[in-house]
Amino acid sequence: MGDITTIGLDLAKSVFQVHAVDEMGSVVMRKRLRRSQVLAFFAEIPPCLIGLEACATAHHWARELIALGLVSATSGIAVPKKGAVLKP
């Protein structure tokens, strides 16, 4: 397993799901986080691509993750349209 290059974050009311993969698409981590644990978790993660589901709080969480410095020239935060299917 390699370093995390992409994280999918499933947003929810109280329990969030993190799915992280390396550049080969191999699963590096699957983790459940309570709302209070999300920012502390991402503060420990190196910059990578973060995909968020399209929902009412996606922009809030995108701003919080950007404030942590998780966006660099080689990474970004993707907020797809509701129901969109992202292909690697």
C-alpha positions, 0 to 999 in steps of 0.5 A: 500500500502506498501513500494516500492520494485521494479521499472520498468523504461521505458527509452525514449528520453525525457519523462521517465515512472516510475512504482513502486510496493510493495512486494505484486505487488500492484501499489505504484506509476506511474509517468512521468519524464522528463530526467532532473528529473530522477536522482533527483527522484531516489535520494529520493527513498530507495534501491530497484530492478530497471528494465530497458528496453534493449535499447542503453542507459540502461547501461548509466542509470544503471551506474547513478543509481548505482552511487546514491547508489541504488544497495545493497545486496538485490537489483539490476538492471536488464537489460533484453534482448530486447523483453524478458518477465520478470515474477515475 
